[in-house]
Amino acid sequence: AVSANGNDHPLRDQIQLLIRKHRLDASLVKLYAADYCGTAELRQATREQVEKFASHIAESAESDPAALRCQLNSFAVLFFAGKAGSKVRQSEPKNDARWNPSRREISPRLGRNFRIS
């Protein structure tokens, strides 16, 4: 079957449409899909597994979008740790230049200087 945009990836297009419609983070959806399919990477999943995921995420987005966003956010730690190429930190580093607990403010290097009261 050929999708509306002329390519033969209707399942991918269906998931992309859901991502746009509900303003989801595509990277987190991809991580969630791989986890849902029980594979290390989404490309290792079978078509049937991806079809099942597509119907699951469509149903979740319509019935309880807040719960879906919460589920996706649980993958944010994995995503950003992977981008940094390091393991997830178990505690805050003592010499982190961006955060000084005694001054209770975030460094201007982050773009803004917020005061925490």
Protein Blocks (a to p, Z undefined) as FASTA:
>chain_A
ZZfkopacfklmmmmmmmmmnopafklmmmmmmmmnopabfklpcfklmmmmmmmmmmmm
mmmmmlmmmmmmmmmmmmmmmmnopacdfbdcfklckbcfklopacfklopacddZZ
